[in-house]
Amino acid sequence: MSDLIKIFVAAFLINNIILMRFIALCSYIGMTSDVGQSVGMGLAVTFVTVMASAVTWPIYYWILKPNGLEFLEILVFIVVIAALVQLVEFYLKKSVPTLYHAMGIYLPLITTNCAILAVTFDQITNNYNFVQSIVFSVAVSLGYLLAMLLLAGVRQRLKNSPIPAFMMDTPILFLTTSLIAVAFMGFAGLIK
C-alpha cells in the first residue's frame, strides 16, 4: 500500500506531468482561459488516460511482449488512445454539447495529447503492475487537472492586472507557469 501512495504522490505533485516534465503544454495553455473549460478538459483527459492505461497494459504484457512485438508499442498505443477519444467525443457531443463546443479543436487534440501517450509509455518503462499503472495514471491525470486549474485561476486574476504590452498573452502565461513550477519543486523532498 505504501508503494501505491508513493507512486500517487510522485506522479501527482513531485513529477507533475505539466509543471515538472513540461508535457502537454498545448492544451495547458489553450484550455485554461476559463475554469469550467479547464475542468472539462482535465476530466476528459483523466478519463482517456486511465482507460488508455487500463487497455494498453494488458495489450503490452499479454500480446505484444510474449509475441516479440514490442516494436509495435507506439502504433498500438496511439490507435487505442484515438479510439478512446472517439468514445469521449461521442459522449460529450450527446450529453454535454456546451463543453463539446467549448473544447473545439482541443477535443480531437486529446488523441495526440502527449501526456496520455507518455503515461502509457511510463507505466511500461517503470515496470508497474496493473494496479500500480492505474494508480499512476489517475495521479498523473489529477496532476494535469491541478495544473490546469491553477493556471486558469491565475489567468482569471491576470485579466484585471496591469501587464505590459510585450508580456500579454503567451509570455505572461509561460512566466506564470515557470513560477508555479518553481513552487512545485518544493515537493521534491516529500518522498525519499
ChimeraX commands (.cxc) that place a marker at each C-alpha (Angstrom):
marker #1 position 0.00,0.00,0.00 radius 0.5
marker #1 position 2.83,2.42,0.77 radius 0.5
marker #1 position 4.21,1.84,-2.74 radius 0.5
marker #1 position 0.89,2.93,-4.23 radius 0.5
marker #1 position 0.88,6.08,-2.10 radius 0.5
marker #1 position 4.44,6.87,-3.18 radius 0.5
marker #1 position 3.53,6.34,-6.83 radius 0.5
marker #1 position 0.48,8.58,-6.43 radius 0.5
marker #1 position 2.26,11.44,-4.65 radius 0.5
marker #1 position 5.25,11.28,-7.00 radius 0.5
marker #1 position 3.10,11.39,-10.14 radius 0.5
marker #1 position 0.63,13.96,-8.77 radius 0.5
marker #1 position 2.97,16.52,-7.20 radius 0.5
marker #1 position 6.66,15.74,-7.45 radius 0.5
marker #1 position 6.83,14.78,-11.14 radius 0.5
marker #1 position 3.77,16.71,-12.30 radius 0.5
marker #1 position 3.34,15.99,-16.00 radius 0.5
marker #1 position 2.97,19.67,-16.91 radius 0.5
marker #1 position 4.91,21.56,-14.30 radius 0.5
marker #1 position 7.94,19.31,-13.91 radius 0.5
marker #1 position 8.09,17.44,-17.22 radius 0.5
marker #1 position 6.59,20.15,-19.48 radius 0.5
marker #1 position 4.46,17.66,-21.39 radius 0.5
marker #1 position 1.03,18.63,-22.81 radius 0.5
marker #1 position 1.63,22.36,-22.83 radius 0.5
marker #1 position -0.57,22.97,-25.89 radius 0.5
marker #1 position -3.79,22.04,-24.12 radius 0.5
marker #1 position -2.49,23.55,-20.89 radius 0.5
marker #1 position -2.13,26.98,-22.48 radius 0.5
marker #1 position -5.10,26.63,-24.83 radius 0.5
marker #1 position -7.76,25.43,-22.40 radius 0.5
marker #1 position -7.04,27.46,-19.27 radius 0.5
marker #1 position -8.75,30.70,-20.24 radius 0.5
marker #1 position -11.86,29.56,-18.37 radius 0.5
marker #1 position -12.05,27.46,-15.19 radius 0.5
marker #1 position -15.04,25.49,-16.47 radius 0.5
marker #1 position -13.26,24.58,-19.69 radius 0.5
marker #1 position -10.18,23.59,-17.69 radius 0.5
marker #1 position -12.20,21.24,-15.54 radius 0.5
marker #1 position -13.90,19.72,-18.58 radius 0.5
marker #1 position -10.62,19.21,-20.41 radius 0.5
marker #1 position -8.95,17.84,-17.28 radius 0.5
marker #1 position -11.76,15.35,-16.68 radius 0.5
marker #1 position -11.78,14.26,-20.33 radius 0.5
marker #1 position -8.00,13.74,-20.24 radius 0.5
marker #1 position -8.34,11.89,-16.92 radius 0.5
marker #1 position -10.91,9.52,-18.35 radius 0.5
marker #1 position -8.93,8.84,-21.51 radius 0.5
marker #1 position -5.63,8.45,-19.63 radius 0.5
marker #1 position -7.00,5.96,-17.11 radius 0.5
marker #1 position -8.81,4.00,-19.79 radius 0.5
marker #1 position -5.73,4.03,-22.03 radius 0.5
marker #1 position -3.61,2.69,-19.18 radius 0.5
marker #1 position -6.17,0.01,-18.38 radius 0.5
marker #1 position -6.26,-1.10,-22.02 radius 0.5
marker #1 position -2.62,-0.70,-23.06 radius 0.5
marker #1 position -1.10,-2.50,-20.06 radius 0.5
marker #1 position -2.72,-5.88,-20.86 radius 0.5
marker #1 position -2.15,-5.40,-24.58 radius 0.5
marker #1 position 1.55,-4.86,-23.99 radius 0.5
marker #1 position 2.12,-7.61,-21.41 radius 0.5
marker #1 position -0.29,-10.23,-22.79 radius 0.5
marker #1 position 0.00,-9.70,-26.54 radius 0.5
marker #1 position 2.95,-7.58,-27.66 radius 0.5
marker #1 position 5.69,-8.73,-25.28 radius 0.5
marker #1 position 5.02,-12.51,-25.39 radius 0.5
marker #1 position 4.96,-12.43,-29.19 radius 0.5
marker #1 position 8.07,-10.26,-29.57 radius 0.5
marker #1 position 6.03,-7.38,-31.00 radius 0.5
marker #1 position 7.26,-4.63,-28.67 radius 0.5
marker #1 position 8.24,-2.56,-31.71 radius 0.5
marker #1 position 4.51,-2.03,-32.38 radius 0.5
marker #1 position 4.01,-0.39,-28.99 radius 0.5
marker #1 position 3.80,3.20,-30.28 radius 0.5
marker #1 position 1.41,2.34,-33.09 radius 0.5
marker #1 position -0.89,0.21,-30.95 radius 0.5
marker #1 position -0.97,2.72,-28.10 radius 0.5
marker #1 position -1.85,5.59,-30.45 radius 0.5
marker #1 position -4.68,3.57,-32.02 radius 0.5
marker #1 position -6.07,2.70,-28.56 radius 0.5
marker #1 position -5.93,6.34,-27.45 radius 0.5
marker #1 position -7.59,7.52,-30.69 radius 0.5
marker #1 position -10.43,5.04,-30.20 radius 0.5
marker #1 position -10.95,6.15,-26.60 radius 0.5
marker #1 position -11.02,9.82,-27.63 radius 0.5
marker #1 position -13.73,8.99,-30.15 radius 0.5
marker #1 position -15.80,7.49,-27.33 radius 0.5
marker #1 position -15.33,10.63,-25.22 radius 0.5
marker #1 position -16.22,12.82,-28.20 radius 0.5
marker #1 position -19.45,10.91,-28.86 radius 0.5
marker #1 position -20.40,11.13,-25.19 radius 0.5
marker #1 position -19.71,14.86,-24.88 radius 0.5
marker #1 position -21.47,15.67,-28.14 radius 0.5
marker #1 position -24.62,13.94,-26.89 radius 0.5
marker #1 position -24.53,14.65,-23.16 radius 0.5
marker #1 position -22.67,17.96,-22.71 radius 0.5
marker #1 position -22.86,19.87,-26.02 radius 0.5
marker #1 position -21.73,23.18,-24.49 radius 0.5
marker #1 position -18.47,21.61,-23.28 radius 0.5
marker #1 position -18.13,19.81,-26.62 radius 0.5
marker #1 position -18.31,23.13,-28.50 radius 0.5
marker #1 position -16.14,24.94,-25.94 radius 0.5
marker #1 position -13.37,22.37,-26.35 radius 0.5
marker #1 position -13.43,22.88,-30.11 radius 0.5
marker #1 position -10.18,21.77,-31.70 radius 0.5
marker #1 position -8.75,20.64,-28.37 radius 0.5
marker #1 position -11.03,17.63,-28.12 radius 0.5
marker #1 position -9.54,15.88,-31.15 radius 0.5
marker #1 position -6.14,17.02,-29.90 radius 0.5
marker #1 position -6.58,14.73,-26.89 radius 0.5
marker #1 position -5.86,11.99,-29.41 radius 0.5
marker #1 position -2.34,13.33,-29.78 radius 0.5
marker #1 position -2.03,14.63,-26.22 radius 0.5
marker #1 position 1.49,13.65,-25.37 radius 0.5
marker #1 position 0.62,13.34,-21.66 radius 0.5
marker #1 position -1.66,10.38,-22.36 radius 0.5
marker #1 position 0.92,8.68,-24.55 radius 0.5
marker #1 position 3.65,9.45,-22.00 radius 0.5
marker #1 position 1.64,7.77,-19.24 radius 0.5
marker #1 position 1.21,4.61,-21.28 radius 0.5
marker #1 position 4.94,4.51,-22.02 radius 0.5
marker #1 position 5.95,5.37,-18.44 radius 0.5
marker #1 position 3.89,2.54,-16.95 radius 0.5
marker #1 position 5.78,0.09,-19.15 radius 0.5
marker #1 position 9.18,1.72,-18.58 radius 0.5
marker #1 position 8.68,1.73,-14.80 radius 0.5
marker #1 position 7.59,-1.95,-14.83 radius 0.5
marker #1 position 4.40,-1.18,-12.96 radius 0.5
marker #1 position 1.90,-3.96,-12.41 radius 0.5
marker #1 position -1.72,-3.34,-13.43 radius 0.5
marker #1 position -2.84,-1.76,-10.14 radius 0.5
marker #1 position 0.24,0.45,-9.99 radius 0.5
marker #1 position -0.41,1.52,-13.59 radius 0.5
marker #1 position -3.94,2.57,-12.77 radius 0.5
marker #1 position -2.83,4.49,-9.66 radius 0.5
marker #1 position -0.07,6.12,-11.70 radius 0.5
marker #1 position -2.46,7.14,-14.49 radius 0.5
marker #1 position -5.02,8.55,-12.03 radius 0.5
marker #1 position -2.30,10.53,-10.25 radius 0.5
marker #1 position -0.80,11.91,-13.46 radius 0.5
marker #1 position -4.27,12.87,-14.69 radius 0.5
marker #1 position -5.19,14.59,-11.44 radius 0.5
marker #1 position -1.84,16.39,-11.53 radius 0.5
marker #1 position -2.71,17.54,-15.04 radius 0.5
marker #1 position -6.10,18.75,-13.80 radius 0.5
marker #1 position -4.49,20.53,-10.83 radius 0.5
marker #1 position -2.04,22.37,-13.08 radius 0.5
marker #1 position -4.88,23.35,-15.43 radius 0.5
marker #1 position -6.96,24.70,-12.54 radius 0.5
marker #1 position -4.03,26.62,-11.07 radius 0.5
marker #1 position -3.29,28.38,-14.34 radius 0.5
marker #1 position -6.99,29.02,-15.02 radius 0.5
marker #1 position -7.30,30.67,-11.62 radius 0.5
marker #1 position -4.23,32.79,-12.21 radius 0.5
marker #1 position -5.49,33.77,-15.66 radius 0.5
marker #1 position -8.73,35.00,-14.11 radius 0.5
marker #1 position -6.67,37.29,-11.87 radius 0.5
marker #1 position -4.44,38.40,-14.76 radius 0.5
marker #1 position -7.44,39.71,-16.71 radius 0.5
marker #1 position -7.70,42.65,-14.29 radius 0.5
marker #1 position -3.98,43.18,-13.80 radius 0.5
marker #1 position -1.85,45.85,-15.45 radius 0.5
marker #1 position 0.51,43.85,-17.65 radius 0.5
marker #1 position 2.99,45.48,-20.03 radius 0.5
marker #1 position 2.03,45.05,-23.69 radius 0.5
marker #1 position 5.08,42.94,-24.53 radius 0.5
marker #1 position 4.14,40.43,-21.81 radius 0.5
marker #1 position 0.49,40.00,-22.82 radius 0.5
marker #1 position -0.90,36.56,-23.69 radius 0.5
marker #1 position 1.63,33.75,-24.11 radius 0.5
marker #1 position 4.71,35.36,-22.47 radius 0.5
marker #1 position 2.90,36.02,-19.18 radius 0.5
marker #1 position 1.43,32.51,-19.26 radius 0.5
marker #1 position 4.84,30.90,-19.60 radius 0.5
marker #1 position 6.28,33.16,-16.91 radius 0.5
marker #1 position 3.39,32.28,-14.61 radius 0.5
marker #1 position 3.81,28.59,-15.38 radius 0.5
marker #1 position 7.51,28.77,-14.55 radius 0.5
marker #1 position 6.72,30.36,-11.18 radius 0.5
marker #1 position 4.14,27.67,-10.41 radius 0.5
marker #1 position 6.71,25.04,-11.44 radius 0.5
marker #1 position 9.27,26.54,-9.06 radius 0.5
marker #1 position 6.69,26.32,-6.28 radius 0.5
marker #1 position 6.10,22.65,-7.15 radius 0.5
marker #1 position 9.82,21.99,-6.83 radius 0.5
marker #1 position 9.25,22.33,-3.10 radius 0.5
marker #1 position 7.54,18.94,-3.15 radius 0.5
marker #1 position 10.76,17.24,-4.31 radius 0.5
marker #1 position 11.80,16.10,-0.83 radius 0.5
marker #1 position 8.35,14.77,0.05 radius 0.5
marker #1 position 9.21,11.15,-0.79 radius 0.5
marker #1 position 12.55,9.53,-0.08 radius 0.5
marker link #1:1,2 radius 0.2
marker link #1:2,3 radius 0.2
marker link #1:3,4 radius 0.2
marker link #1:4,5 radius 0.2
marker link #1:5,6 radius 0.2
marker link #1:6,7 radius 0.2
marker link #1:7,8 radius 0.2
marker link #1:8,9 radius 0.2
marker link #1:9,10 radius 0.2
marker link #1:10,11 radius 0.2
marker link #1:11,12 radius 0.2
marker link #1:12,13 radius 0.2
marker link #1:13,14 radius 0.2
marker link #1:14,15 radius 0.2
marker link #1:15,16 radius 0.2
marker link #1:16,17 radius 0.2
marker link #1:17,18 radius 0.2
marker link #1:18,19 radius 0.2
marker link #1:19,20 radius 0.2
marker link #1:20,21 radius 0.2
marker link #1:21,22 radius 0.2
marker link #1:22,23 radius 0.2
marker link #1:23,24 radius 0.2
marker link #1:24,25 radius 0.2
marker link #1:25,26 radius 0.2
marker link #1:26,27 radius 0.2
marker link #1:27,28 radius 0.2
marker link #1:28,29 radius 0.2
marker link #1:29,30 radius 0.2
marker link #1:30,31 radius 0.2
marker link #1:31,32 radius 0.2
marker link #1:32,33 radius 0.2
marker link #1:33,34 radius 0.2
marker link #1:34,35 radius 0.2
marker link #1:35,36 radius 0.2
marker link #1:36,37 radius 0.2
marker link #1:37,38 radius 0.2
marker link #1:38,39 radius 0.2
marker link #1:39,40 radius 0.2
marker link #1:40,41 radius 0.2
marker link #1:41,42 radius 0.2
marker link #1:42,43 radius 0.2
marker link #1:43,44 radius 0.2
marker link #1:44,45 radius 0.2
marker link #1:45,46 radius 0.2
marker link #1:46,47 radius 0.2
marker link #1:47,48 radius 0.2
marker link #1:48,49 radius 0.2
marker link #1:49,50 radius 0.2
marker link #1:50,51 radius 0.2
marker link #1:51,52 radius 0.2
marker link #1:52,53 radius 0.2
marker link #1:53,54 radius 0.2
marker link #1:54,55 radius 0.2
marker link #1:55,56 radius 0.2
marker link #1:56,57 radius 0.2
marker link #1:57,58 radius 0.2
marker link #1:58,59 radius 0.2
marker link #1:59,60 radius 0.2
marker link #1:60,61 radius 0.2
marker link #1:61,62 radius 0.2
marker link #1:62,63 radius 0.2
marker link #1:63,64 radius 0.2
marker link #1:64,65 radius 0.2
marker link #1:65,66 radius 0.2
marker link #1:66,67 radius 0.2
marker link #1:67,68 radius 0.2
marker link #1:68,69 radius 0.2
marker link #1:69,70 radius 0.2
marker link #1:70,71 radius 0.2
marker link #1:71,72 radius 0.2
marker link #1:72,73 radius 0.2
marker link #1:73,74 radius 0.2
marker link #1:74,75 radius 0.2
marker link #1:75,76 radius 0.2
marker link #1:76,77 radius 0.2
marker link #1:77,78 radius 0.2
marker link #1:78,79 radius 0.2
marker link #1:79,80 radius 0.2
marker link #1:80,81 radius 0.2
marker link #1:81,82 radius 0.2
marker link #1:82,83 radius 0.2
marker link #1:83,84 radius 0.2
marker link #1:84,85 radius 0.2
marker link #1:85,86 radius 0.2
marker link #1:86,87 radius 0.2
marker link #1:87,88 radius 0.2
marker link #1:88,89 radius 0.2
marker link #1:89,90 radius 0.2
marker link #1:90,91 radius 0.2
marker link #1:91,92 radius 0.2
marker link #1:92,93 radius 0.2
marker link #1:93,94 radius 0.2
marker link #1:94,95 radius 0.2
marker link #1:95,96 radius 0.2
marker link #1:96,97 radius 0.2
marker link #1:97,98 radius 0.2
marker link #1:98,99 radius 0.2
marker link #1:99,100 radius 0.2
marker link #1:100,101 radius 0.2
marker link #1:101,102 radius 0.2
marker link #1:102,103 radius 0.2
marker link #1:103,104 radius 0.2
marker link #1:104,105 radius 0.2
marker link #1:105,106 radius 0.2
marker link #1:106,107 radius 0.2
marker link #1:107,108 radius 0.2
marker link #1:108,109 radius 0.2
marker link #1:109,110 radius 0.2
marker link #1:110,111 radius 0.2
marker link #1:111,112 radius 0.2
marker link #1:112,113 radius 0.2
marker link #1:113,114 radius 0.2
marker link #1:114,115 radius 0.2
marker link #1:115,116 radius 0.2
marker link #1:116,117 radius 0.2
marker link #1:117,118 radius 0.2
marker link #1:118,119 radius 0.2
marker link #1:119,120 radius 0.2
marker link #1:120,121 radius 0.2
marker link #1:121,122 radius 0.2
marker link #1:122,123 radius 0.2
marker link #1:123,124 radius 0.2
marker link #1:124,125 radius 0.2
marker link #1:125,126 radius 0.2
marker link #1:126,127 radius 0.2
marker link #1:127,128 radius 0.2
marker link #1:128,129 radius 0.2
marker link #1:129,130 radius 0.2
marker link #1:130,131 radius 0.2
marker link #1:131,132 radius 0.2
marker link #1:132,133 radius 0.2
marker link #1:133,134 radius 0.2
marker link #1:134,135 radius 0.2
marker link #1:135,136 radius 0.2
marker link #1:136,137 radius 0.2
marker link #1:137,138 radius 0.2
marker link #1:138,139 radius 0.2
marker link #1:139,140 radius 0.2
marker link #1:140,141 radius 0.2
marker link #1:141,142 radius 0.2
marker link #1:142,143 radius 0.2
marker link #1:143,144 radius 0.2
marker link #1:144,145 radius 0.2
marker link #1:145,146 radius 0.2
marker link #1:146,147 radius 0.2
marker link #1:147,148 radius 0.2
marker link #1:148,149 radius 0.2
marker link #1:149,150 radius 0.2
marker link #1:150,151 radius 0.2
marker link #1:151,152 radius 0.2
marker link #1:152,153 radius 0.2
marker link #1:153,154 radius 0.2
marker link #1:154,155 radius 0.2
marker link #1:155,156 radius 0.2
marker link #1:156,157 radius 0.2
marker link #1:157,158 radius 0.2
marker link #1:158,159 radius 0.2
marker link #1:159,160 radius 0.2
marker link #1:160,161 radius 0.2
marker link #1:161,162 radius 0.2
marker link #1:162,163 radius 0.2
marker link #1:163,164 radius 0.2
marker link #1:164,165 radius 0.2
marker link #1:165,166 radius 0.2
marker link #1:166,167 radius 0.2
marker link #1:167,168 radius 0.2
marker link #1:168,169 radius 0.2
marker link #1:169,170 radius 0.2
marker link #1:170,171 radius 0.2
marker link #1:171,172 radius 0.2
marker link #1:172,173 radius 0.2
marker link #1:173,174 radius 0.2
marker link #1:174,175 radius 0.2
marker link #1:175,176 radius 0.2
marker link #1:176,177 radius 0.2
marker link #1:177,178 radius 0.2
marker link #1:178,179 radius 0.2
marker link #1:179,180 radius 0.2
marker link #1:180,181 radius 0.2
marker link #1:181,182 radius 0.2
marker link #1:182,183 radius 0.2
marker link #1:183,184 radius 0.2
marker link #1:184,185 radius 0.2
marker link #1:185,186 radius 0.2
marker link #1:186,187 radius 0.2
marker link #1:187,188 radius 0.2
marker link #1:188,189 radius 0.2
marker link #1:189,190 radius 0.2
marker link #1:190,191 radius 0.2
marker link #1:191,192 radius 0.2
view
